Amino acid sequence: MLKNKKFQAILSLLIAIGLWMYVMGTVDPSVTTTIRDVKVEMTNEDVLEDQGLSAELNQPRTVNVEIKGARSNVNEAKEGEIQALVDVSNCDYGENETEIRIRLPEGVSGVRVESISQKTATFTVK
């Protein structure tokens, strides 16, 4: 029976599938993935509104975010809402440039941001 090539091929396939399931289920390897076109949003606009001002985002309107962590946690983060936020509360009239901060979904642990396609955003306060 072990000399039959079809049997050996099927046995090899079953062993490979079993090992793959073990690694994915038990070991949970670390992976890096890129989330594309995360919309950049402004926060604390109410501070500007209290002064009779408003902010308009110039660029970028979206960023790509590279995250790293255990495969199961990265998959959770991908399914959740990753946010790219720009705080406009301390900005002045005219053109401003502020750091983009990434917020991962609540409840997702063990995932970190590796890189962002653009670290700052420019916007105009009128």
N, C-alpha and C positions, 0 to 999 in steps of 0.2 A: 504494500500500500504506500509506503514512503518513497518508493521509486517512481510512482506515478507523477508526472510533471504537472498535471492539472490539480491534483491534490496538494502538491507542494506550493503552487501558486496561490490557491485559495487559503491554505494555512498561513502563508506569509502575509497575505492581505489582512486576514483576521487578526493576526498578531500585531501588525502595524496599526490597525484601527484601535485595538485595545490599548496599545502604548500611547497613541495620540490622545485617546479619551482620558487616560490616567494623567498625562501631563497637563492637559487643559483643565481637568477637574480638580486635581490635587495640588499640583505645583504652582499653577497660576503665574505663568512667566510675565516678566516685565516687558511692556511694549511702549512704543512711541508712535503717536498718530497726530495728524494735522486736521484740525477742524477749520474748514474754509468758510469765508464770507460771514464772519460773526459781525453783526451790526454794531457800530459804535453809537452809544447812547450818552446823552448829557444828563448829569445829575445836579441837584441843588439849583435848578433854574429859578426856583422861588426866591432865592436871595437876590438875583438880578431883577426879577419882577418887582420886588419891594422898592427897588431904586428906579423903576420905570425903564429898565433895560431888558433886552432879550438877546439871546445868543443863537447864531446860525453856524452850523458845522460846515467848514470848507472842505477839508480832506483829512484823513481818509474816512469814507463812510462805512467801510467794512475792513476787517483785518483777518488774517489767518493766524490761528493759535496752535502751537505745537505743545501737546501734553504728554506726560510720561507717568507710568505707574503700572500696577498689576493689571493684567488684561481685563479682569472682571470689573475693576473700578473704573478703568478708562472707558469701557463700554457703557457704564452707568453715566459717566460724565458726558459722553457723546449724545446720549439719549435725552439728557437734561438740558437746561437752558444755561449755556455758557454766555456770560455777558462781558462786553468790552465797555468800560465806563470812563467818562471824562468829567471831572468835577469842575464846574464853572463858577463856584461860589466866590473864589478869590480873584476873579478876573476883572480887568479894567476895560473901559471903552476903547474900541478899536480892535486890531487883530491880536489874538492871543495864541499861545502854544502851551499845551498841558500834557502831562504824561497820561497814557492810556493804562488803566488798571483792569485786570482780568478777574472776574468773580466766577468761581466754579459753583455748580449747583450745591445746595445744602444737602447734607447727608452723604456726600461723596468724600471719602477720606483716602489718603495714600496716593493722591494724584497731584502732580505739580506742573506748573507751566514752565516749559523748556525755553520757548521763544515766542515772540510776537512779530508779525511781518513789519509792523511799524510801531515804534515805541511812543510816539507823540501824535497829537492831533491838533490841527489849527482850526480856529473858529473866530468869527467876528462878533463882537458885542456892540449892539446899536442902541 
